[in-house]
Amino acid sequence: MSSNENSPLLHVRDLKKYYPVRTRLGKMGKETVKALDGVSLDIRRGETFGLVGESGCGKTTLGYCVLRLIEPSSGEICFEGRNVLELDSRSMRQLRRQIQIVFQDPYSSLNPRMTVSDILEEPFIIHHNFASNRQRMEEVTGLLKVVGLELSSLDKYPHQFSGGQRQRIAVARALAL
């Protein structure tokens, strides 16, 4: 798929993720659990996309497959016209700077042993975005302002926030890169 102004930002076609089922003796059987079975979608630049469904329907699996945190069984995933399934690990690391997932339950994605400051600073450290601690902290405080949290939040832990505030922390982390 080529990238042009009319092409989708994210293009997913016939995506499947099957898990083999173990038998009572622990061997892999011929049966499978179909976590995803033929998912197709297009998301265009500037669109807001909400994925909803009942528990266990594959929403998280879809996100993990798009980011290749788990490998799909088959299908096609293109981001900005690039076939995600053909990218090497270095290219995937670069791509993950552009694609972020914000889960409905942010508490499960926030490390309870890290302060908000640590959580928001981590993407900058991992991706070597800023040379100095001061520059990183300026970015972190800017992110807090963007999502409407007080600077006093920096030294607090996830359990000290309401669900909505935790969601804001997760959104700030997603916006970091």
C-alpha atoms as a printed R data frame, in Angstrom:
    type eleno elety resid chain resno       x       y      z
1   ATOM     1    CA   MET     A     1   0.000   0.000  0.000
2   ATOM     2    CA   SER     A     2   1.475   3.363 -0.985
3   ATOM     3    CA   SER     A     3   1.292   6.451  1.201
4   ATOM     4    CA   ASN     A     4  -0.511   9.504 -0.132
5   ATOM     5    CA   GLU     A     5  -2.921  12.107  1.235
6   ATOM     6    CA   ASN     A     6  -5.960   9.868  0.689
7   ATOM     7    CA   SER     A     7  -4.449   6.706  2.108
8   ATOM     8    CA   PRO     A     8  -5.173   5.736  5.705
9   ATOM     9    CA   LEU     A     9  -2.714   6.450  8.487
10  ATOM    10    CA   LEU     A    10  -3.363   2.933  9.795
11  ATOM    11    CA   HIS     A    11  -4.591   0.193  7.469
12  ATOM    12    CA   VAL     A    12  -5.448  -3.248  8.864
13  ATOM    13    CA   ARG     A    13  -6.786  -6.049  6.650
14  ATOM    14    CA   ASP     A    14  -7.998  -9.511  7.598
15  ATOM    15    CA   LEU     A    15  -5.929  -9.571 10.796
16  ATOM    16    CA   LYS     A    16  -5.972 -12.877 12.648
17  ATOM    17    CA   LYS     A    17  -4.448 -14.021 15.896
18  ATOM    18    CA   TYR     A    18  -4.990 -17.640 16.870
19  ATOM    19    CA   TYR     A    19  -3.673 -19.307 19.989
20  ATOM    20    CA   PRO     A    20  -3.225 -23.083 20.117
21  ATOM    21    CA   VAL     A    21  -5.100 -24.832 22.919
22  ATOM    22    CA   ARG     A    22  -3.176 -27.203 25.181
23  ATOM    23    CA   THR     A    23  -4.585 -30.654 25.837
24  ATOM    24    CA   ARG     A    24  -4.983 -32.101 29.332
25  ATOM    25    CA   LEU     A    25  -1.517 -33.614 28.999
26  ATOM    26    CA   GLY     A    26   0.023 -30.228 28.201
27  ATOM    27    CA   LYS     A    27   0.559 -30.912 24.503
28  ATOM    28    CA   MET     A    28  -0.523 -28.499 21.833
29  ATOM    29    CA   GLY     A    29  -3.744 -29.705 20.271
30  ATOM    30    CA   LYS     A    30  -5.226 -28.978 16.885
31  ATOM    31    CA   GLU     A    31  -7.851 -26.638 18.325
32  ATOM    32    CA   THR     A    32  -7.279 -22.898 18.552
33  ATOM    33    CA   VAL     A    33  -8.738 -19.888 20.296
34  ATOM    34    CA   LYS     A    34  -9.474 -17.204 17.719
35  ATOM    35    CA   ALA     A    35  -8.619 -13.988 19.551
36  ATOM    36    CA   LEU     A    36  -8.881 -12.051 16.264
37  ATOM    37    CA   ASP     A    37 -10.532 -13.508 13.211
38  ATOM    38    CA   GLY     A    38 -10.459 -11.285 10.140
39  ATOM    39    CA   VAL     A    39 -10.360  -7.757 11.599
40  ATOM    40    CA   SER     A    40 -10.179  -4.952  9.029
41  ATOM    41    CA   LEU     A    41 -10.124  -1.202  9.639
42  ATOM    42    CA   ASP     A    42  -8.739   2.056  8.315
43  ATOM    43    CA   ILE     A    43  -7.924   5.116 10.414
44  ATOM    44    CA   ARG     A    44  -7.236   8.340  8.561
45  ATOM    45    CA   ARG     A    45  -5.062  11.210  9.756
46  ATOM    46    CA   GLY     A    46  -7.047  13.519 12.037
47  ATOM    47    CA   GLU     A    47  -9.734  10.930 12.794
48  ATOM    48    CA   THR     A    48 -10.619   9.843 16.287
49  ATOM    49    CA   PHE     A    49 -11.097   6.102 16.543
50  ATOM    50    CA   GLY     A    50 -12.739   4.341 19.463
51  ATOM    51    CA   LEU     A    51 -12.634   0.569 19.714
52  ATOM    52    CA   VAL     A    52 -15.365  -0.897 21.904
53  ATOM    53    CA   GLY     A    53 -16.544  -4.388 22.655
54  ATOM    54    CA   GLU     A    54 -17.251  -6.815 25.422
55  ATOM    55    CA   SER     A    55 -14.560  -8.164 27.663
56  ATOM    56    CA   GLY     A    56 -12.432 -10.778 25.911
57  ATOM    57    CA   CYS     A    57 -13.422  -9.811 22.368
58  ATOM    58    CA   GLY     A    58  -9.855  -8.977 21.254
59  ATOM    59    CA   LYS     A    59  -9.494  -5.197 21.663
60  ATOM    60    CA   THR     A    60  -6.183  -5.446 23.522
61  ATOM    61    CA   THR     A    61  -4.948  -8.206 21.220
62  ATOM    62    CA   LEU     A    62  -5.595  -5.935 18.226
63  ATOM    63    CA   GLY     A    63  -3.562  -3.117 19.781
64  ATOM    64    CA   TYR     A    64  -0.736  -5.480 20.673
65  ATOM    65    CA   CYS     A    65  -0.686  -6.881 17.127
66  ATOM    66    CA   VAL     A    66  -0.583  -3.397 15.556
67  ATOM    67    CA   LEU     A    67   2.437  -2.581 17.735
68  ATOM    68    CA   ARG     A    68   3.830  -6.100 17.177
69  ATOM    69    CA   LEU     A    69   4.064  -6.681 20.889
70  ATOM    70    CA   ILE     A    70   2.552 -10.004 19.860
71  ATOM    71    CA   GLU     A    71   2.831 -11.385 16.341
72  ATOM    72    CA   PRO     A    72  -0.407 -11.870 14.400
73  ATOM    73    CA   SER     A    73  -1.153 -15.247 12.837
74  ATOM    74    CA   SER     A    74  -1.907 -13.591  9.498
75  ATOM    75    CA   GLY     A    75  -3.156 -10.393  7.926
76  ATOM    76    CA   GLU     A    76  -1.827  -7.028  6.856
77  ATOM    77    CA   ILE     A    77  -0.896  -3.985  8.953
78  ATOM    78    CA   CYS     A    78   0.345  -0.777  7.337
79  ATOM    79    CA   PHE     A    79   1.191   2.475  9.096
80  ATOM    80    CA   GLU     A    80   1.759   5.497  6.861
81  ATOM    81    CA   GLY     A    81   2.006   3.096  3.919
82  ATOM    82    CA   ARG     A    82   4.744   0.954  5.520
83  ATOM    83    CA   ASN     A    83   4.117  -2.737  6.091
84  ATOM    84    CA   VAL     A    84   4.544  -3.085  9.846
85  ATOM    85    CA   LEU     A    85   4.936  -6.863  9.612
86  ATOM    86    CA   GLU     A    86   8.098  -6.497  7.502
87  ATOM    87    CA   LEU     A    87   9.916  -4.085  9.854
88  ATOM    88    CA   ASP     A    88  12.981  -5.185 11.809
89  ATOM    89    CA   SER     A    89  13.239  -4.608 15.564
90  ATOM    90    CA   ARG     A    90  15.035  -1.265 15.191
91  ATOM    91    CA   SER     A    91  12.402   0.062 12.801
92  ATOM    92    CA   MET     A    92   9.653  -1.170 15.125
93  ATOM    93    CA   ARG     A    93  11.217   0.747 18.002
94  ATOM    94    CA   GLN     A    94  11.106   3.907 15.881
95  ATOM    95    CA   LEU     A    95   7.499   3.198 14.887
96  ATOM    96    CA   ARG     A    96   6.434   2.758 18.512
97  ATOM    97    CA   ARG     A    97   7.426   6.380 19.073
98  ATOM    98    CA   GLN     A    98   4.573   7.329 16.740
99  ATOM    99    CA   ILE     A    99   1.896   4.879 17.901
100 ATOM   100    CA   GLN     A   100   0.676   4.726 21.488
101 ATOM   101    CA   ILE     A   101  -2.120   2.811 23.202
102 ATOM   102    CA   VAL     A   102  -4.151   4.335 26.032
103 ATOM   103    CA   PHE     A   103  -6.057   1.589 27.816
104 ATOM   104    CA   GLN     A   104  -9.471   2.120 29.383
105 ATOM   105    CA   ASP     A   105  -8.125   0.981 32.760
106 ATOM   106    CA   PRO     A   106  -4.947   3.044 33.098
107 ATOM   107    CA   TYR     A   107  -4.066   1.659 36.523
108 ATOM   108    CA   SER     A   108  -2.985  -1.648 35.018
109 ATOM   109    CA   SER     A   109  -0.564   0.151 32.679
110 ATOM   110    CA   LEU     A   110   0.984   2.426 35.322
111 ATOM   111    CA   ASN     A   111   3.826   1.054 37.411
112 ATOM   112    CA   PRO     A   112   2.689   1.443 41.040
113 ATOM   113    CA   ARG     A   113   6.320   1.787 42.190
114 ATOM   114    CA   MET     A   114   6.995   4.799 39.976
115 ATOM   115    CA   THR     A   115   6.050   8.405 40.638
116 ATOM   116    CA   VAL     A   116   4.230  10.387 37.970
117 ATOM   117    CA   SER     A   117   7.515  12.150 37.264
118 ATOM   118    CA   ASP     A   118   9.247   8.805 36.642
119 ATOM   119    CA   ILE     A   119   6.357   7.525 34.494
120 ATOM   120    CA   LEU     A   120   6.359  10.590 32.238
121 ATOM   121    CA   GLU     A   121  10.141  10.859 32.060
122 ATOM   122    CA   GLU     A   122  10.648   7.195 31.103
123 ATOM   123    CA   PRO     A   123   9.775   7.519 27.359
124 ATOM   124    CA   PHE     A   124  12.319  10.343 27.006
125 ATOM   125    CA   ILE     A   125  15.013   8.261 28.706
126 ATOM   126    CA   ILE     A   126  14.283   5.128 26.650
127 ATOM   127    CA   HIS     A   127  14.315   7.018 23.351
128 ATOM   128    CA   HIS     A   128  17.209   9.330 24.291
129 ATOM   129    CA   ASN     A   129  15.226  12.465 23.453
130 ATOM   130    CA   PHE     A   130  16.908  14.963 25.782
131 ATOM   131    CA   ALA     A   131  20.503  15.274 26.867
132 ATOM   132    CA   SER     A   132  19.877  16.877 30.249
133 ATOM   133    CA   ASN     A   133  17.616  16.112 33.187
134 ATOM   134    CA   ARG     A   134  16.455  19.725 33.142
135 ATOM   135    CA   GLN     A   135  15.217  19.443 29.543
136 ATOM   136    CA   ARG     A   136  13.361  16.214 30.343
137 ATOM   137    CA   MET     A   137  11.703  17.761 33.387
138 ATOM   138    CA   GLU     A   138  10.605  20.782 31.354
139 ATOM   139    CA   GLU     A   139   8.880  18.383 28.951
140 ATOM   140    CA   VAL     A   140   7.337  16.414 31.820
141 ATOM   141    CA   THR     A   141   5.898  19.540 33.462
142 ATOM   142    CA   GLY     A   142   4.592  20.672 30.077
143 ATOM   143    CA   LEU     A   143   2.797  17.338 29.638
144 ATOM   144    CA   LEU     A   144   1.153  17.705 33.050
145 ATOM   145    CA   LYS     A   145  -0.168  21.121 32.039
146 ATOM   146    CA   VAL     A   146  -1.504  19.765 28.737
147 ATOM   147    CA   VAL     A   147  -3.588  17.118 30.519
148 ATOM   148    CA   GLY     A   148  -4.717  19.444 33.324
149 ATOM   149    CA   LEU     A   149  -2.834  18.009 36.293
150 ATOM   150    CA   GLU     A   150  -1.140  20.062 38.984
151 ATOM   151    CA   LEU     A   151   2.661  20.153 39.249
152 ATOM   152    CA   SER     A   152   2.264  18.754 42.778
153 ATOM   153    CA   SER     A   153   1.303  15.474 41.046
154 ATOM   154    CA   LEU     A   154   4.911  14.826 40.047
155 ATOM   155    CA   ASP     A   155   5.922  13.191 43.326
156 ATOM   156    CA   LYS     A   156   2.761  11.119 43.765
157 ATOM   157    CA   TYR     A   157   2.159   7.463 42.903
158 ATOM   158    CA   PRO     A   158  -0.668   6.092 40.715
159 ATOM   159    CA   HIS     A   159  -2.721   4.830 43.696
160 ATOM   160    CA   GLN     A   160  -2.988   8.421 44.941
161 ATOM   161    CA   PHE     A   161  -5.111   9.476 41.950
162 ATOM   162    CA   SER     A   162  -8.689   8.969 40.873
163 ATOM   163    CA   GLY     A   163  -9.458   6.880 37.791
164 ATOM   164    CA   GLY     A   164  -9.874   9.992 35.644
165 ATOM   165    CA   GLN     A   165  -6.577  11.418 36.828
166 ATOM   166    CA   ARG     A   166  -4.835   8.116 36.076
167 ATOM   167    CA   GLN     A   167  -6.305   8.267 32.576
168 ATOM   168    CA   ARG     A   168  -4.768  11.741 32.188
169 ATOM   169    CA   ILE     A   169  -1.387  10.386 33.258
170 ATOM   170    CA   ALA     A   170  -1.686   7.618 30.635
171 ATOM   171    CA   VAL     A   171  -2.641  10.188 27.966
172 ATOM   172    CA   ALA     A   172   0.319  12.401 28.956
173 ATOM   173    CA   ARG     A   173   2.656   9.407 28.617
174 ATOM   174    CA   ALA     A   174   1.189   8.627 25.181
175 ATOM   175    CA   LEU     A   175   1.738  12.233 24.083
176 ATOM   176    CA   ALA     A   176   5.334  12.286 25.345
177 ATOM   177    CA   LEU     A   177   6.882  11.119 22.080
